[in-house]
Amino acid sequence: MIVPATVVLAVLETLSYETWLTITRFPCSATIREELVNNLVDIGFIYLQEGRYGMTPLGQQFLNNCKDSTII
């Protein structure tokens, strides 16, 4: 599935403020949540623990790099 980068960044940014999210609180359409979450877990940006999702160090690094226009 291809999703806009703004959706991925919105998920990571939300996780950076809230630390944990359940799948129902992801800031995206309900029709793409499950596949988006699975893809983010597969690439290592987020992880699942006890039914909640958290951001990995790789996800944090990706988010920080996106905010710094000199790195990308």
N, C-alpha and C positions, 0 to 999 in steps of 0.2 A: 504494500500500500504506500502510495506517495501522499504525504501531507505537507501543507505549507510550513516553512521553517518558523513562521510566527507562532504556530500552534505548539511546536516543540519548545520554543523559547518560553511561551506562556506557561507551559507545564513546569519547566525547570525553574522559572522565576517564582512561580507559586510555591514549589517545593522549597526553594531557598528561604522563603519567609515563614512557611508553616511547618517545616521539618517532616511531617508525615501527611499523607493524603490517602483516602480510600478511593477506589475507582469511580465512585459516584460523584466525587468532588473535583474531578479533573475538569479544567476549563476548556472543554471542547464538546462537540456534538456527541450525543449518546451513541450514535451509529458507528462512530470510529474509535470510541474509547478503548475497547478491548484489544483491537489490533494495534492501536497506537501504543498502549501500555506494553504489550508483548514485544513490540519492536524496540522500545526504549530499554526494556530489560535485556533483550538479546544483544544490543550493542553496548550495554554496560553503563548507561546514563542513570538508570534508577534500579532499585532492587526491591523485592517483595519480602516483607517480614511480618508474620502474624496478621496477614490480611491487610496490611498497610504498605504504602510505597514510600521509599526514601531516596534521596539523591546520593549517588556514589561520588567519590572524589573526581572521577572522570567527567561526570555530569557537571559538577561544580566548575571544573576547569574549562569545559566547553562553554558554559554560560559566561564565565569571566572573559574568555577570549572573544566572545561575540560582542560584549560591551566595550571592548578595547579595539577601536578601529585600526590601530597600528599593527595588530597581530594578524588579522585575517587578510 
